[in-house]
């Protein structure tokens, strides 16, 4: 039920139509998927439009430096301009700027602290946190590193990564390598279940009396993928009355963050 709600939240209906912009984006996205230059006819077939329908758009994109036309073949390919634009600022900075006010609101609504983490050098790194507005609050210092397999957020991120990326992390994780073969298989068996559910709710493996609830942020197919988590001092379980409220609020927050950074969860 929660995952279905999450997907709906991530798929808002478009309010406005911009046909010219749609054509330009269709061209750029199509060329980004092709390893070799494409002719106007090939592009038209690929984006299911009439070749004459977007000729002026091709000219505009070429003049602005987003695509280049081969002088001999007349075919089009992407330039490095999109790459340059995407690297003109840190994606992490954009994520932090978008997430901070939403995290602060989440902490205020739930009366619990929350934090945002990524996997860095095979460790879970906390890149942002907001404290509970209550008199007693958990504090997880930004920049702190934790074992991936011992944290709710680490397990969540692993569950959404491709098998190749996941294995690259785990083969360099001493804690995982020191597990028995049976223990490793048991751990790996948890991951598809976490991904299917769309969140993880568990008692902390590192701190007594702490419950962690974590949901994904971003898209695991891109370089920007993180986990948003609530760390609670109150007992929370799927049988506890507060679990529905906590899960609903953190899913709303993750949806807002994804919308703000223009990303969505993709399998």
Secondary structure, 3 states (H helix, E strand, C coil): CHHHHHHHHCCCCCCCCCHHHHHHHHHHHHHHCCCCCECHHHHHHHHCCCHHHCHHHHHHHHHCCCEEECCCCCCEEECCHHHHHHCCCCHHHHHHHHHHHHHHHHHHHHCCEEEEEEEECCEEEEEEEECCCCCCCCCCCCCCEEEHHHCHHHHHHHHHCCHHHHHHHHCCCHHHHCCCHHHHHHHHHHHHHHHHHCEEEEECCCCCCCEEEEEEEECCCCCCEEEEEEEECCCCCCCCHHHHHHHHHHHHHHHHHHHHHCCCCCC
